[in-house]
Structure formats: C-alpha cells, structure tokens
Amino acid sequence: MTGTADALRALGPSCGPVRLVAVDGHAGSGKSTFAGRLAEALGGAPVLHLDDLATHEQFFDWTERLVTQVLTPLAHGAGARYEPYDWTLRRFLAPRDLAPAEVVVVEGVGAGRRVLRPYLARLLWMERAAPDSWERGRRRDGPALSAFWDDWTAAETRHFERDPSRPFADALVREVQEGYVLRKGPSAAARPIGTITQSDQPHPPYRPVGNHSPGSPNCA
C-alpha cells in the first residue's frame, strides 16, 4: 500500500496543487472500501463520495455541482465547500469543507466520466462485473431498497453506455483474498502502481468504509 501511495504522490498536480485520484466502478464493486484504505495509506487524504452530490432525482446529473463547488476552488488552490445530500431526509445539508490536500480521492460511479477526466491525475477502475457488483450491493442494502436498486441499475447502464469510464482507466483494481491487486488499465498512459495486500489493510475484506448513513444507499 505504501508503494501505491508513494506513486500517487509522485504524480504531477492535476487540479491546481491537488493530485485528484478517481475510483470508479459499478455500484457495489467496493469503491468506498478501497478508497478509504487508499486514503489511509496516503496519511488521511480527503475522500469525496459522489453519492454526497447525487440525489434521488439526479443520479448522474451532479457534474455542475461538482465543478462549481469542488473542482473550480481546488483548481485555484482554495478549499472547496459542498453541500452533501442526505438520502434519508432527501435534502442537502450544511456545507462541508474539502481541503486542497496533496492528494484528494474522489470515489463513486461516474468518477471517471468525460467531464472529470481533465482534472484527474489517475483513474482507477474496480474490476468487478456489473451483475456481480449489483447483486453484492442488493445483499448489503436488503430488500427495503430493492425498488431503488431497480431504478439505479437502469440509470447506471444508460450512463456507462453514453459515457464509459473503464476504457480510460490507468489501473484496474481487483479484489483478491489477500486484499487488492492493481494492474495496468486500458489507457495508453497507464502505469502499474502496485499491489495492496491484506497485511496492509486495517480493516477486514469487504467491510464498508465511509461516512454513509446506516440504511442509506451507497451506489455512486
């Protein structure tokens, strides 16, 4: 894990002084857990969860909020302030600060979309197939959110048909028994950035990591 973190720190800034690292993949593929562990290896790097910007009405129409509230301030070397969405209350909450740290991790479905890629230092894709990921997410969230998942999977399919992320990934992240293995991605500029083993991880495999409310969907 240390080698991966060092390789990311060695990259040139991509958004003002920030090295913005995206973790993308299908809902339920393990993005939040991996992003949390990566942030810990980076010494507590800030993590922006895209499901804090999405809403029930706008699963993927959050790019304007992201650019205005987060990317533009970071690009100018300033701290960002964004309003996180509460999936239980169905409204935005008080603004939350995001510091222009050396490395900032942004995770969620669509983190590697076309609009974001010019701001990224690296795009990492969770290499788990959509049906497997969605089934994993459904098991995690339970039958109460079954209708939500029906709507989500249809919207996610449409999103990736129009704006795929995987073809532009610098590295593919695959879960293994020991933790994670990172391989070169489809992007021509990709470089392998290391292997993360179970001994590097402070949490057991598949344990969710993040700031999501219990019972709330964790898809983006």
C-alpha positions as CSV (number, residue, x, y, z in Angstrom):
1,M,0.0,0.0,0.0
2,T,2.9,2.3,0.8
3,G,4.3,1.9,-2.7
4,T,0.9,2.8,-4.3
5,A,0.6,5.9,-2.1
6,D,4.1,7.0,-2.9
7,A,3.5,6.5,-6.7
8,L,0.4,8.7,-6.5
9,R,2.2,11.4,-4.5
10,A,4.9,11.4,-7.2
11,L,2.5,12.4,-9.9
12,G,2.2,15.9,-11.0
13,P,-0.7,18.0,-9.7
14,S,-3.8,17.7,-11.9
15,C,-6.3,20.2,-10.3
16,G,-4.4,23.3,-9.1
17,P,-2.0,22.0,-6.4
18,V,-4.0,18.8,-6.0
19,R,-3.4,15.3,-7.4
20,L,-7.0,14.2,-7.9
21,V,-7.4,10.4,-7.9
22,A,-10.7,8.9,-9.1
23,V,-12.0,5.5,-8.0
24,D,-14.8,4.4,-10.4
25,G,-16.7,1.2,-10.9
26,H,-20.2,-0.3,-10.8
27,A,-22.4,0.2,-7.8
28,G,-21.5,-2.5,-5.2
29,S,-18.0,-3.1,-6.6
30,G,-16.2,-2.0,-3.4
31,K,-15.2,1.6,-4.4
32,S,-15.9,3.1,-0.9
33,T,-13.9,0.5,0.9
34,F,-10.9,0.7,-1.4
35,A,-11.0,4.5,-1.5
36,G,-11.0,4.6,2.3
37,R,-8.0,2.3,2.6
38,L,-6.1,4.2,-0.1
39,A,-6.8,7.4,1.8
40,E,-5.4,5.9,5.0
41,A,-2.3,4.9,3.2
42,L,-2.0,8.5,1.9
43,G,-1.9,9.7,5.5
44,G,-5.5,10.6,5.8
45,A,-6.2,12.1,2.4
46,P,-9.6,13.7,1.9
47,V,-12.2,11.5,0.2
48,L,-15.1,12.9,-1.7
49,H,-18.0,10.5,-2.1
50,L,-20.1,11.2,-5.2
51,D,-23.2,9.9,-3.5
52,D,-23.0,13.1,-1.5
53,L,-23.6,15.1,-4.7
54,A,-26.1,12.8,-6.3
55,T,-29.8,12.9,-5.4
56,H,-32.9,10.7,-5.8
57,E,-33.9,12.8,-8.8
58,Q,-30.4,13.2,-10.2
59,F,-28.4,10.0,-10.0
60,F,-25.8,11.4,-12.5
61,D,-26.7,15.0,-13.1
62,W,-24.3,16.3,-10.5
63,T,-21.4,17.5,-12.7
64,E,-22.3,21.2,-12.4
65,R,-22.3,20.9,-8.6
66,L,-19.0,19.1,-8.6
67,V,-17.3,21.6,-10.9
68,T,-18.7,24.7,-9.2
69,Q,-18.4,23.6,-5.6
70,V,-15.3,21.4,-5.6
71,L,-13.2,21.4,-8.8
72,T,-13.1,25.1,-9.5
73,P,-12.0,26.1,-6.0
74,L,-9.4,23.3,-5.9
75,A,-8.1,24.3,-9.3
76,H,-7.4,27.8,-7.9
77,G,-5.6,26.4,-4.8
78,A,-8.5,27.2,-2.5
79,G,-10.5,24.9,-0.2
80,A,-13.8,23.6,-1.5
81,R,-17.2,23.7,0.2
82,Y,-20.0,21.4,-1.0
83,E,-23.5,20.6,0.3
84,P,-23.8,16.8,0.9
85,Y,-27.1,15.2,0.1
86,D,-28.9,13.2,2.9
87,W,-30.5,10.2,1.3
88,T,-32.8,9.7,4.3
89,L,-34.0,13.3,4.6
90,R,-34.0,13.8,0.9
91,R,-32.4,17.2,1.1
92,F,-28.9,18.9,1.1
93,L,-27.3,19.5,4.4
94,A,-25.0,22.2,5.7
95,P,-21.8,22.8,3.6
96,R,-18.8,20.5,4.2
97,D,-15.2,21.6,3.7
98,L,-12.7,19.8,1.5
99,A,-9.1,20.9,1.8
100,P,-6.8,21.2,-1.2
101,A,-4.6,18.4,0.1
102,E,-1.6,16.9,-1.8
103,V,-3.8,14.0,-2.9
104,V,-7.7,14.0,-2.9
105,V,-9.6,10.9,-3.6
106,V,-13.0,11.1,-5.4
107,E,-15.0,7.9,-5.5
108,G,-18.3,6.9,-7.0
109,V,-20.0,5.7,-10.1
110,G,-19.0,8.1,-12.8
111,A,-15.9,9.4,-11.1
112,G,-14.0,8.9,-14.4
113,R,-16.6,10.4,-16.6
114,R,-15.7,12.7,-19.6
115,V,-16.1,16.0,-17.7
116,L,-13.9,15.0,-14.8
117,R,-11.0,13.3,-16.7
118,P,-9.1,16.6,-17.5
119,Y,-8.9,17.2,-13.7
120,L,-7.6,13.7,-12.8
121,A,-4.0,12.6,-12.0
122,R,-5.1,8.9,-12.1
123,L,-8.3,7.0,-12.8
124,L,-8.7,3.6,-11.0
125,W,-11.4,1.2,-12.0
126,M,-12.8,-1.5,-9.7
127,E,-12.6,-4.6,-11.8
128,R,-15.9,-6.4,-10.8
129,A,-18.6,-7.1,-13.4
130,A,-21.9,-5.2,-13.2
131,P,-24.2,-8.1,-12.3
132,D,-21.9,-9.3,-9.5
133,S,-21.5,-5.8,-8.2
134,W,-25.2,-5.1,-8.2
135,E,-26.0,-8.4,-6.5
136,R,-23.5,-7.6,-3.9
137,G,-25.0,-4.2,-3.3
138,R,-28.5,-5.6,-3.1
139,R,-27.4,-8.1,-0.5
140,R,-25.8,-5.3,1.5
141,D,-28.7,-2.9,1.4
142,G,-31.5,-5.5,1.8
143,P,-35.0,-5.9,0.3
144,A,-36.2,-2.5,1.6
145,L,-34.1,-0.8,-1.1
146,S,-35.0,-3.2,-3.9
147,A,-37.0,-0.7,-5.9
148,F,-34.2,1.8,-5.5
149,W,-31.7,-0.6,-7.0
150,D,-34.0,-1.4,-9.9
151,D,-34.0,2.3,-10.8
152,W,-30.3,2.7,-10.1
153,T,-29.1,-0.2,-12.2
154,A,-31.2,1.0,-15.2
155,A,-29.7,4.6,-14.8
156,E,-26.2,3.3,-14.4
157,T,-26.4,1.2,-17.5
158,R,-27.6,4.2,-19.5
159,H,-24.8,6.3,-18.0
160,F,-21.9,3.9,-18.9
161,E,-23.4,3.3,-22.4
162,R,-23.1,7.1,-23.1
163,D,-20.0,7.9,-21.0
164,P,-17.9,4.9,-20.2
165,S,-15.0,5.2,-17.7
166,R,-13.2,1.8,-17.9
167,P,-11.6,2.4,-21.3
168,F,-9.8,5.4,-19.8
169,A,-8.7,3.8,-16.6
170,D,-5.0,4.0,-15.7
171,A,-5.2,0.9,-13.5
172,L,-7.7,-1.9,-12.8
173,V,-8.3,-2.8,-9.2
174,R,-9.1,-6.4,-8.5
175,E,-10.1,-7.8,-5.1
176,V,-8.2,-11.0,-4.1
177,Q,-8.1,-12.9,-0.9
178,E,-5.0,-11.0,0.3
179,G,-6.5,-7.6,-0.5
180,Y,-6.2,-5.9,-3.9
181,V,-4.1,-6.2,-7.0
182,L,-3.6,-3.2,-9.3
183,R,-2.9,-3.9,-13.0
184,K,-2.3,-1.7,-16.0
185,G,-5.5,-0.3,-17.3
186,P,-6.8,0.3,-20.9
187,S,-5.5,3.9,-21.0
188,A,-2.3,4.2,-23.2
189,A,-0.8,6.3,-20.4
190,A,-1.4,3.7,-17.7
191,R,1.4,2.6,-15.4
192,P,1.1,-0.3,-12.9
193,I,1.1,1.3,-9.4
194,G,1.4,-1.7,-7.1
195,T,-0.2,-4.4,-5.1
196,I,-2.1,-3.9,-1.8
197,T,-2.0,-7.0,0.4
198,Q,-4.2,-7.9,3.3
199,S,-1.4,-7.2,5.7
200,D,-1.5,-3.5,4.6
201,Q,-5.2,-3.2,5.4
202,P,-6.5,-2.0,8.8
203,H,-10.0,-3.5,8.1
204,P,-11.1,-7.0,7.1
205,P,-12.0,-7.6,3.4
206,Y,-15.4,-6.2,2.2
207,R,-16.1,-4.1,5.3
208,P,-17.7,-0.8,4.1
209,V,-15.6,2.3,4.8
210,G,-17.0,5.8,4.5
211,N,-19.4,8.3,6.0
212,H,-22.7,7.0,4.7
213,S,-25.7,6.9,6.9
214,P,-26.8,3.4,8.0
215,G,-29.5,2.1,5.7
216,S,-28.8,4.7,3.0
217,P,-28.0,3.6,-0.5
218,N,-24.2,3.5,-1.3
219,C,-24.1,3.4,-5.0
220,A,-22.4,6.4,-6.5
